[in-house]
Amino acid sequence: MIRWTRVLEAEHRRRVAEDTRAAERARIARELHDVVTHHVTGAASSRQ
């Protein structure tokens, strides 16, 4: 019983870590998208 509980706890920690990494990757992707869009818009505006 204790061993099974440890297995479940380890699986839970793995899922939490995976979800945390996915959220951080999504946050970085959004930020990168915003920065690139800002620079491309600025470059396009300055050429007109």
Residue, then its C-alpha position, 0 to 999 in steps of 0.5 A: m500500500i505504501r509503495w503504491t502511494r509513493v508511485l501515485e505521488a511520483e506520477h502526480r509530481r511528474r504531471v505537475a512538472e510537465d504542466t508547469r513546463a508547458a505553461e512556461r513554454a506557452r508564456i515564452a512563446r506568447e512573449l516572443h510573438d509579441v516582441v516579433t510582431h512589435h518589431v515587424t510592425g515598427a519596421a513596416s511603419s518606418r518604411q512607408 
